[in-house]
Amino acid sequence: MFSLSKIALIVLVVAVVWYGFKALGRFQGRGDAKAARAAKNGRADGRLATEDLVKCQTCGAYVAPDSPCGQGNCPQVH
């Protein structure tokens, strides 16, 4: 009825299908996470929003516009 080779083949097929679905789920999950981050940043095309940095005139650190420098005691606010 069932030989050892048939049972081993069934176990192998089940394992391949199981791990295939796990890999597919991970692949789809990465795309969903990227789309969620892009939507959070206001981009519909899947790319993350970027912002140009400006150089602090006082200490020389590069910061986002309209944000404090944050370097030590630098009083500069852009």
Sequence and secondary structure as in RCSB ss.txt:
>XXXX:A:sequence
MFSLSKIALIVLVVAVVWYGFKALGRFQGRGDAKAARAAKNGRADGRLATEDLVKCQTCGAYVAPDSPCGQGNCP
QVH
>XXXX:A:secstr
   HHHHHHHHHHHHHHHHHHHHHHHHHHHHHHHHHHHHHTT SSS       EE TTT  EE TTSB  STT  
 B 
